[in-house]
Amino acid sequence: MNFRLEYTPKPFEIKIRHQDRLFLIGSCFTEQIGSKLSASKFRTLENPNGILFNPVSIANALSSYVSDKQYKEEDLFLQNELWGSWDHHTRFSALSSEECLKKINTSQIEAHRFLKSANWLIVTLGSSFVYELADNNKVVANCHKVPTDKFFKRLLSAKEVAEVLADSIYKVRNFNPGIKFNFTISPVRHLRDGFVENNRSKANLISAVHQLVSEIPGAYYFPSYELIIDDLRDYRFFAEDMVHPNYAATNYVWEKFMASCIDSDAYLLMKEISLINAARNHKPFNPGSMQHKLFMESNLQKVQALQKKYDYIDLKDEIEYFGA
């Protein structure tokens, strides 16, 4: 007897290769998948503004990368002795405006250059709810622990989400005509909004994204949300907060992502890289022993051979580690 229905996403027509450059932006689930891609030696850039949840902030960030925007002090605000940006995560905040701007603009330059040559833009949408500043209606990416009476909260309609994302795709594609898009909805449940409100929020995102994917060539949808909510469908696959998918669930989505989105040749290379990662994470019982030295030399040879065979991946750190 089967107690669950397994869902296997359809394979993408065009799949991700190690030669590709992957630009990832969006919610915290973006960084979970991004870290796995990076560990497998894909060339990635993740969340240059930090974690972003709503489509307006994601679209604004992409527009700023396309235009190579450089932030100025008037773009910042001072709160609790910290300078910050309404467009950025708190990790960019600093005690001085100069330091804050340095971190932001360094990231902006990198994002502009990477997006120009990126092959894939992977967007993970988290919520249709936006917080707008009460004094000017600006949508903020992060509330920075500012009192809630400084904001208005509202739910974007599916039409609004589709329009803001379509405009963003248009700008990115003008900037980089060859780029492809992979949209996904974060399975993280925003229960602070409420159970019903969270479902309404996700529904608007799903409706908008499917409209875009059906209309725009080179745009795809990967069902992260459905894999957690409809396939696994069990609280044992969530962390203790009952909101975030746990390690097992994230790995399950990752396996489905590989099967659906990753090229078969890249998949084989990932297996070899996985063995190298395991060897690097190995904790030696006696680091000074001859046995450990032979272990290091053997893996150094494997890494060097792999680097020679696949010159488009970066194994410098591994060569330095095993050659130490």
SULJO-V786156 format. One record per residue. N is the residue number from 1. RES is the residue in one small letter. SS is DSSP state (hx for helix, st for strand, lp for the rest). PHI is phi in radians with two decimals (* if undefined). PSI is psi as a letter, one per 30 degrees, with the letter a starting at -180 (* if undefined). Layout:
n: {N,N}
res: {RES,RES}
ss: {SS,SS}
phi: {PHI,PHI}
psi: {PSI,PSI}
This chain:
n: {1,2,3,4,5,6,7,8,9,10,11,12,13,14,15,16,17,18,19,20,21,22,23,24,25,26,27,28,29,30,31,32,33,34,35,36,37,38,39,40,41,42,43,44,45,46,47,48,49,50,51,52,53,54,55,56,57,58,59,60,61,62,63,64,65,66,67,68,69,70,71,72,73,74,75,76,77,78,79,80,81,82,83,84,85,86,87,88,89,90,91,92,93,94,95,96,97,98,99,100,101,102,103,104,105,106,107,108,109,110,111,112,113,114,115,116,117,118,119,120,121,122,123,124,125,126,127,128,129,130,131,132,133,134,135,136,137,138,139,140,141,142,143,144,145,146,147,148,149,150,151,152,153,154,155,156,157,158,159,160,161,162,163,164,165,166,167,168,169,170,171,172,173,174,175,176,177,178,179,180,181,182,183,184,185,186,187,188,189,190,191,192,193,194,195,196,197,198,199,200,201,202,203,204,205,206,207,208,209,210,211,212,213,214,215,216,217,218,219,220,221,222,223,224,225,226,227,228,229,230,231,232,233,234,235,236,237,238,239,240,241,242,243,244,245,246,247,248,249,250,251,252,253,254,255,256,257,258,259,260,261,262,263,264,265,266,267,268,269,270,271,272,273,274,275,276,277,278,279,280,281,282,283,284,285,286,287,288,289,290,291,292,293,294,295,296,297,298,299,300,301,302,303,304,305,306,307,308,309,310,311,312,313,314,315,316,317,318,319,320,321,322,323,324}
res: {m,n,f,r,l,e,y,t,p,k,p,f,e,i,k,i,r,h,q,d,r,l,f,l,i,g,s,c,f,t,e,q,i,g,s,k,l,s,a,s,k,f,r,t,l,e,n,p,n,g,i,l,f,n,p,v,s,i,a,n,a,l,s,s,y,v,s,d,k,q,y,k,e,e,d,l,f,l,q,n,e,l,w,g,s,w,d,h,h,t,r,f,s,a,l,s,s,e,e,c,l,k,k,i,n,t,s,q,i,e,a,h,r,f,l,k,s,a,n,w,l,i,v,t,l,g,s,s,f,v,y,e,l,a,d,n,n,k,v,v,a,n,c,h,k,v,p,t,d,k,f,f,k,r,l,l,s,a,k,e,v,a,e,v,l,a,d,s,i,y,k,v,r,n,f,n,p,g,i,k,f,n,f,t,i,s,p,v,r,h,l,r,d,g,f,v,e,n,n,r,s,k,a,n,l,i,s,a,v,h,q,l,v,s,e,i,p,g,a,y,y,f,p,s,y,e,l,i,i,d,d,l,r,d,y,r,f,f,a,e,d,m,v,h,p,n,y,a,a,t,n,y,v,w,e,k,f,m,a,s,c,i,d,s,d,a,y,l,l,m,k,e,i,s,l,i,n,a,a,r,n,h,k,p,f,n,p,g,s,m,q,h,k,l,f,m,e,s,n,l,q,k,v,q,a,l,q,k,k,y,d,y,i,d,l,k,d,e,i,e,y,f,g,a}
ss: {lp,lp,lp,lp,lp,lp,lp,lp,lp,lp,lp,lp,lp,lp,lp,st,lp,lp,lp,lp,st,st,st,st,st,st,lp,hx,hx,hx,hx,hx,hx,hx,hx,hx,hx,hx,hx,lp,lp,lp,st,st,st,st,lp,lp,lp,lp,lp,lp,lp,st,hx,hx,hx,hx,hx,hx,hx,hx,hx,hx,hx,hx,lp,lp,lp,lp,lp,lp,hx,hx,hx,st,st,st,st,lp,lp,st,st,st,st,lp,lp,lp,lp,hx,hx,hx,lp,st,lp,lp,hx,hx,hx,hx,hx,hx,hx,hx,hx,hx,hx,hx,hx,hx,hx,hx,hx,hx,hx,hx,hx,lp,lp,st,st,st,st,st,st,lp,st,lp,st,st,st,st,st,lp,lp,lp,lp,lp,st,st,lp,lp,lp,lp,lp,lp,lp,hx,hx,hx,st,st,st,st,st,lp,lp,hx,hx,hx,hx,hx,hx,hx,hx,hx,hx,hx,hx,hx,hx,hx,hx,hx,hx,lp,lp,lp,lp,st,st,st,st,st,st,lp,lp,lp,lp,lp,hx,hx,hx,lp,hx,hx,hx,hx,hx,hx,hx,hx,hx,hx,hx,hx,hx,hx,hx,hx,hx,hx,hx,hx,hx,lp,lp,lp,st,st,st,lp,lp,hx,hx,hx,hx,hx,hx,hx,hx,hx,lp,lp,hx,hx,hx,st,lp,lp,lp,lp,lp,lp,st,lp,hx,hx,hx,hx,hx,hx,hx,hx,hx,hx,hx,hx,hx,hx,hx,st,lp,hx,hx,hx,hx,hx,hx,hx,hx,hx,hx,hx,hx,hx,hx,hx,hx,hx,lp,lp,lp,lp,lp,lp,lp,lp,lp,hx,hx,hx,hx,hx,hx,hx,hx,hx,hx,hx,hx,hx,hx,hx,hx,hx,hx,hx,hx,lp,lp,lp,lp,lp,lp,hx,hx,hx,hx,hx,hx,hx,hx,lp}
phi: {*,-1.59,-1.89,-2.73,-1.84,-1.42,-1.95,-1.98,-1.10,-1.20,-1.15,-1.18,-1.15,-2.02,-1.97,-1.38,-2.10,-1.17,-1.26,-1.36,-1.91,-1.98,-1.78,-1.99,-2.57,2.40,-1.30,-1.09,-1.15,-0.98,-1.28,-1.18,-1.23,-1.08,-1.14,-1.25,-1.12,-1.12,-1.09,-1.57,1.24,-1.39,-1.48,-2.24,-2.34,-1.97,0.69,-1.07,-1.74,1.53,-1.10,-2.23,-1.84,-1.71,-1.14,-1.16,-1.14,-1.13,-1.11,-1.10,-1.10,-1.08,-1.09,-1.20,-1.24,-1.06,-1.45,0.97,-1.10,-1.96,-1.31,-2.13,-1.05,-1.21,-1.48,-1.80,-2.41,-1.97,-2.55,0.94,1.19,-2.10,-1.54,-2.55,-2.17,-1.22,-1.65,-2.25,-1.22,-1.14,-1.17,-1.63,-1.20,-2.69,-1.24,-2.17,-1.15,-1.10,-1.19,-1.07,-1.14,-1.08,-1.16,-1.14,-1.28,-1.11,-1.18,-1.06,-1.09,-1.09,-1.12,-1.03,-1.19,-1.21,-1.11,-1.06,-1.96,-1.24,-1.61,-2.35,-1.99,-1.81,-1.99,-1.96,-1.60,-1.85,-2.72,-1.53,-1.35,-2.20,-1.96,-1.94,-1.10,-1.12,-1.50,-2.48,1.16,-1.24,-1.32,-1.77,-1.43,-2.65,-1.46,0.93,1.05,-1.33,-0.88,-1.14,-1.25,-1.51,-2.26,-1.91,-1.88,-2.60,-1.72,-1.25,-1.33,-1.04,-1.12,-1.11,-1.07,-1.09,-1.17,-1.20,-1.28,-1.09,-1.09,-1.16,-1.07,-1.03,-1.17,-1.13,-1.25,-1.14,-1.33,-2.43,-1.07,-1.57,-1.27,-1.98,-2.11,-2.19,-1.70,-2.59,-1.85,-1.13,-1.38,-1.16,-1.59,-1.57,-1.33,-1.11,-1.32,2.01,-1.10,-1.13,-1.11,-1.07,-1.16,-1.10,-1.07,-1.13,-1.06,-1.14,-1.12,-1.07,-1.05,-1.14,-1.14,-1.15,-1.10,-1.12,-1.09,-1.29,-1.84,-1.93,-1.11,1.36,-2.01,-2.26,-2.19,-1.94,-1.49,-1.01,-1.07,-1.17,-1.10,-1.43,-1.36,-1.87,-1.50,-1.20,0.86,-2.72,-1.16,-1.20,-1.69,-2.02,-1.21,-1.06,-1.36,1.06,-2.08,-1.63,-1.03,-1.50,-1.03,-1.10,-1.16,-1.09,-1.13,-1.11,-1.11,-1.08,-1.07,-1.17,-1.10,-1.05,-1.14,-1.57,-1.98,-1.73,-1.07,-1.07,-1.13,-1.15,-1.08,-1.16,-1.13,-1.06,-1.13,-1.16,-1.14,-1.05,-1.15,-1.16,-1.07,-1.14,-1.15,-1.19,-1.47,-1.14,-1.72,-1.22,-1.25,-2.43,-1.06,-1.57,-1.33,-1.11,-1.05,-1.22,-1.09,-1.14,-1.06,-1.17,-1.14,-1.10,-1.26,-1.07,-1.11,-1.12,-1.18,-1.09,-1.15,-1.17,-1.13,-1.17,-1.30,-2.13,-1.29,-1.59,-1.90,-1.87,-2.03,-1.07,-1.09,-1.20,-1.12,-1.14,-1.14,-1.29,-1.58,-1.16}
psi: {k,k,g,l,j,k,k,j,l,k,k,k,e,k,l,k,l,f,f,l,k,j,j,k,k,b,a,f,f,e,f,e,e,e,e,e,e,e,f,g,g,l,j,l,k,k,i,f,g,a,k,k,e,l,f,e,e,e,e,e,e,e,e,e,e,e,f,h,k,k,k,l,e,f,f,l,l,k,k,h,g,k,k,l,k,f,f,l,l,f,f,f,l,l,f,l,e,e,e,e,e,e,e,e,f,e,e,e,e,e,e,e,e,e,e,e,g,k,f,k,j,j,k,j,k,e,k,f,k,l,k,k,k,f,f,g,g,k,k,k,f,k,f,h,g,k,k,f,f,f,l,k,k,l,k,k,l,e,e,e,e,e,e,e,e,e,e,e,e,e,e,e,e,e,e,i,f,f,k,l,k,j,k,l,k,k,f,k,k,i,f,f,f,l,e,e,e,e,e,e,e,e,e,e,e,e,e,e,e,e,e,e,e,f,f,k,k,g,k,l,k,k,i,e,e,e,e,e,e,e,d,e,h,k,f,f,g,l,l,f,f,g,e,k,k,a,e,e,e,e,e,e,e,e,e,e,e,e,e,e,f,k,k,e,e,e,e,e,e,e,e,e,e,e,e,e,e,e,e,e,f,k,j,k,e,j,f,g,l,e,e,e,e,e,e,e,e,e,e,e,e,e,e,e,e,e,e,e,e,i,f,g,l,j,g,e,e,e,e,e,e,f,f,*}
